[in-house]
């Protein structure tokens, strides 16, 4: 079975500081990995994905994520946080093969203080 | 505008009264999916469809039905709703039903309360 762990329910960071939102995964074979963001009363919006190739993936709004196969991690990062980055962030995984279902983590709330 | 449209956005109903939540996408996507979002649990996949007339169970399919008769529509049916199905529901779609490496586009959600 595939699974995703987001160990922090909430991450607090000051505006202008770097941020990291953690994600580890478990899947059979190679993974497709995604990060999504959810603002209040809205659906999820795609930020970035890892399919293959370069381990550092760049996405929307200045976010990036680093794929680490040995640690089975895909942490989301941003060099300088904005107050407008405050939202709920979800990591998701599915396997190259087998079930086509996508598995999400439980979400991490990012709070950026002015 | 490319979008996934869910209806209704909000619904309060009673146990046992059949209901349908509609989902429609205008992007000609092959893949469509339903999720429920509950506090502390993230999103859990209910059913997905890789193309017309092809559906499969996700992680929490019990108590739900789906159909995919047309490419653009993927309704979620609760034949006999129960209070444990009170949740926030999202429909999503993406291109390339077989590859699964495309990001999904989400609707704005349907909040169901079953009394």
Interface residues (C-beta under 8 A of the other chain):
Chain A: X4 X6 X9 X32 X34 X36 X41 X42 X43 X44 X45 X46 X49 X51 X90 X92 X94 X99 X100 X101 X102 X103 X104 X105 X106 X107
Chain B: X4 X31 X33 X35 X40 X41 X42 X43 X44 X45 X48 X50 X56 X58 X59 X90 X92 X97 X100 X101 X103 X104 X105 X106 X107 X108 X109
